[in-house]
Amino acid sequence: MSTRESVIVDAVRTPVGRRGGMLSQWHPADLLGHTLRYLVDRSGVEPSAIDDVIAGCVLQHEQQSSNIARHAVLCAGLPESVPAVTVDRQCGSGQQAVSFAAQGVLAGGYDLVIAAGVESMSQVTMPGAFMPGAPLGPQYGTFELERYNGRLMAQGPSSELMNERFELSREALDAYSVRSHKRAFAATRAGAFDRQMVPITADPDDADGPCITADEGIREHPDARKMASLKTVFAEDGRTTAANASQISDGAAALLIADREYAQRQGLEPRARFRAMAVAAADPVIQFTAVLDATRKALKVAGLSVTDIDLFEVNEAFAGVPLMFQREFDIPDEKLNVNGGSVAIGHPLGSTGARMLTDLLCELERSGKRLGLQTICEAHGTANTTIIERV
């Protein structure tokens, strides 16, 4: 009996646009559909051979309602026989889509599957602060609030709890944010993102217009003094500001995942294999510490230690998250978010996990390194960690 192995065959992403910026005219179904079409065409796979499309999306209402993954498949012009499903694990939705796809391959349910993510934070209304009446029912909702002394809150206020618990100073948060922009700009200038970018125009009705070639939110010269002058957002005496938190953005990303033997039979070249996928949950009040638990679980599954990992990608929902992670595991600066992250590039919620994994894969190849670990904190205290190995 053959042993199945999940591999990444190809991975692409759009440039990330600011809210109200260069991608704001794209309907999210078209944005993801355009990305899916490019991935299929570039890889050369037979579209009818795709067993499923799994897409992460967080704000599943308005333009992103009614299983946006299925609409994107149809917008892409893929055969109507290609099914699709939309998943929500908050900020880790795109990463969870990848895990579900890879696990489906391992289980024998898929030979060829696309994992993706999309979010148009320009076109879809952002919810306000955490309101117990919305996600919590009258019975268990009351119990949940009592369990945590009514402290359940949005991630912004929770970031201040994290800053306090892990003794993250305003200076450290701002310095990290400056680093994120500088690294992202250097990576852009060096062409580190070129292979992964989906050609796209600002006007979806003008396919012949100038292509967008870079992420919109990256600053060439981040102003540390200006950052230091900004008011805090979530607490008067806090440390989190608009400059040391992720940007609200638009974007899409997609990865083609296959069984290794199937890929080789079809003439597809595996680029990386999955070593471990883990999810974890922890305190829903502070919300961010589950990345530590999920990482420990993934390392145990893979039979690896922290020192075995060549590159780490930790989502920069807030600058404090990678700093907390770095201190907990003693990660060298040169291994952590080497091409910047969501503080500079932006954080289109449902697509970020797929975008980060695309970046991680391409950087492993560009640098000739072998093992990469990615982790994302998620609302209400969950997290995903994925370990891949370049092949």
TAGIUR-V425677 format. One record per pair of residues at least 6 apart in sequence whose C-alpha atoms are under 7 Angstrom apart, sorted by the first residue. I is the first residue (numbers start at 1). J is the second residue. If there is no record, write none. Layout:
I;J + I;J
This chain:
4;106 + 4;259 + 4;260 + 5;106 + 5;259 + 5;260 + 6;102 + 6;105 + 6;106 + 6;257 + 6;258 + 6;259 + 6;260 + 6;273 + 6;274 + 7;257 + 7;258 + 7;259 + 7;260 + 7;270 + 7;271 + 7;272 + 7;273 + 7;274 + 8;255 + 8;256 + 8;257 + 8;258 + 8;270 + 8;271 + 8;272 + 8;273 + 9;256 + 9;257 + 9;258 + 9;268 + 9;269 + 9;270 + 9;271 + 10;43 + 10;255 + 10;256 + 11;196 + 11;254 + 11;255 + 11;256 + 11;358 + 12;39 + 12;196 + 12;197 + 12;198 + 12;253 + 12;254 + 12;255 + 12;358 + 13;35 + 13;196 + 13;197 + 13;198 + 13;252 + 13;253 + 13;254 + 13;355 + 14;197 + 14;198 + 14;251 + 14;252 + 14;253 + 15;197 + 15;213 + 15;214 + 15;215 + 15;251 + 16;215 + 16;216 + 16;249 + 16;250 + 16;251 + 16;345 + 16;346 + 17;23 + 17;215 + 17;216 + 17;217 + 17;249 + 17;250 + 17;251 + 18;216 + 18;217 + 18;248 + 18;249 + 18;250 + 19;121 + 19;122 + 19;248 + 19;249 + 19;250 + 20;122 + 22;202 + 23;202 + 23;250 + 24;122 + 24;123 + 25;203 + 25;204 + 26;204 + 28;63 + 28;64 + 28;118 + 28;119 + 28;120 + 29;68 + 29;71 + 29;72 + 29;75 + 30;72 + 30;75 + 31;252 + 32;72 + 32;118 + 32;252 + 33;72 + 33;73 + 33;75 + 33;76 + 34;76 + 35;198 + 35;252 + 35;253 + 35;254 + 36;76 + 36;254 + 37;76 + 38;198 + 40;47 + 47;78 + 47;79 + 48;79 + 48;81 + 48;82 + 49;112 + 50;82 + 50;112 + 50;113 + 51;82 + 51;110 + 51;111 + 51;112 + 51;113 + 52;82 + 52;83 + 52;84 + 52;113 + 52;114 + 53;69 + 53;83 + 53;84 + 53;85 + 53;113 + 53;114 + 53;115 + 54;69 + 54;84 + 54;85 + 54;86 + 54;97 + 54;101 + 54;114 + 54;115 + 54;116 + 55;69 + 55;85 + 55;86 + 55;87 + 55;94 + 55;97 + 55;115 + 55;116 + 55;117 + 56;86 + 56;87 + 56;88 + 56;93 + 56;94 + 56;97 + 56;116 + 56;117 + 56;118 + 56;350 + 56;351 + 57;86 + 57;87 + 57;88 + 57;93 + 57;117 + 57;118 + 57;119 + 57;350 + 57;351 + 58;88 + 58;90 + 58;93 + 58;349 + 58;350 + 62;124 + 63;124 + 67;85 + 67;86 + 68;86 + 69;84 + 69;85 + 69;86 + 70;83 + 70;84 + 70;85 + 74;80 + 87;93 + 87;97 + 89;96 + 90;350 + 90;378 + 90;379 + 91;349 + 91;350 + 91;376 + 91;377 + 91;378 + 92;350 + 92;353 + 92;376 + 92;377 + 92;378 + 92;383 + 92;384 + 93;350 + 93;353 + 94;116 + 94;117 + 94;350 + 94;351 + 94;352 + 94;353 + 94;354 + 95;353 + 95;354 + 97;115 + 97;116 + 98;115 + 99;277 + 101;113 + 101;115 + 101;257 + 102;257 + 104;110 + 105;111 + 105;258 + 105;259 + 111;258 + 111;259 + 111;262 + 112;257 + 112;258 + 112;259 + 113;256 + 113;257 + 113;258 + 114;254 + 114;255 + 114;256 + 114;257 + 115;254 + 115;255 + 115;256 + 116;253 + 116;254 + 116;255 + 116;351 + 116;354 + 117;252 + 117;253 + 117;254 + 117;350 + 117;351 + 117;354 + 118;251 + 118;252 + 118;253 + 118;350 + 118;351 + 119;250 + 119;251 + 119;252 + 119;348 + 119;349 + 119;350 + 119;351 + 120;249 + 120;250 + 120;251 + 120;348 + 121;248 + 121;249 + 121;250 + 121;348 + 122;250 + 129;154 + 130;153 + 130;154 + 145;152 + 151;285 + 152;284 + 152;285 + 153;285 + 155;379 + 156;234 + 157;234 + 158;285 + 158;286 + 158;287 + 160;238 + 160;239 + 160;240 + 161;286 + 162;286 + 163;320 + 166;324 + 168;320 + 169;239 + 170;239 + 173;244 + 173;319 + 173;320 + 174;227 + 174;244 + 176;319 + 177;244 + 177;319 + 177;343 + 178;222 + 178;224 + 180;340 + 180;341 + 180;343 + 180;344 + 181;218 + 181;219 + 181;220 + 181;222 + 181;340 + 181;344 + 182;220 + 183;338 + 183;339 + 183;340 + 184;218 + 184;339 + 184;340 + 184;344 + 185;218 + 185;219 + 185;220 + 187;193 + 187;339 + 188;214 + 199;211 + 199;212 + 200;211 + 200;212 + 201;207 + 201;209 + 201;210 + 201;211 + 201;212 + 202;212 + 215;345 + 217;344 + 217;345 + 217;346 + 218;344 + 218;345 + 227;243 + 230;241 + 231;241 + 232;238 + 232;239 + 232;240 + 232;241 + 233;240 + 233;241 + 234;240 + 244;318 + 244;319 + 244;343 + 245;317 + 245;318 + 245;319 + 245;343 + 246;316 + 246;317 + 246;318 + 246;342 + 246;343 + 246;346 + 246;347 + 247;342 + 247;343 + 247;346 + 247;347 + 248;346 + 248;347 + 248;348 + 249;346 + 249;347 + 249;348 + 250;348 + 251;348 + 251;351 + 252;351 + 253;351 + 253;354 + 253;355 + 254;354 + 260;270 + 263;269 + 270;391 + 271;390 + 271;391 + 272;388 + 272;389 + 272;390 + 272;391 + 273;388 + 273;389 + 273;390 + 273;391 + 274;387 + 274;388 + 274;389 + 275;302 + 275;387 + 275;388 + 275;389 + 276;298 + 276;301 + 276;302 + 276;386 + 276;387 + 277;298 + 277;385 + 277;386 + 277;387 + 278;294 + 278;297 + 278;298 + 278;384 + 278;385 + 278;386 + 279;294 + 279;383 + 279;384 + 279;385 + 280;290 + 280;293 + 280;294 + 280;382 + 280;383 + 280;384 + 281;290 + 281;381 + 281;382 + 281;383 + 282;289 + 282;290 + 282;381 + 282;382 + 283;381 + 284;380 + 284;381 + 285;380 + 287;379 + 287;380 + 287;381 + 288;321 + 288;377 + 288;381 + 290;377 + 290;381 + 290;382 + 290;383 + 291;375 + 291;376 + 291;377 + 291;383 + 291;384 + 292;325 + 294;383 + 294;384 + 294;385 + 295;385 + 298;385 + 298;386 + 299;305 + 309;371 + 309;372 + 309;373 + 310;335 + 310;369 + 310;370 + 310;371 + 310;372 + 311;335 + 311;336 + 311;371 + 311;372 + 311;373 + 312;335 + 312;336 + 312;337 + 312;372 + 312;373 + 312;374 + 313;336 + 313;337 + 313;373 + 313;374 + 313;375 + 314;322 + 314;337 + 314;374 + 314;375 + 314;376 + 315;322 + 315;341 + 315;342 + 315;375 + 315;376 + 316;322 + 316;341 + 316;342 + 316;343 + 317;342 + 360;372 + 364;370 + 364;390 + 370;389 + 370;390 + 371;388 + 371;389 + 371;390 + 372;387 + 372;388 + 372;389 + 373;386 + 373;387 + 373;388 + 374;385 + 374;386 + 374;387 + 375;383 + 375;384 + 375;385 + 375;386 + 376;383 + 376;384 + 376;385 + 377;383
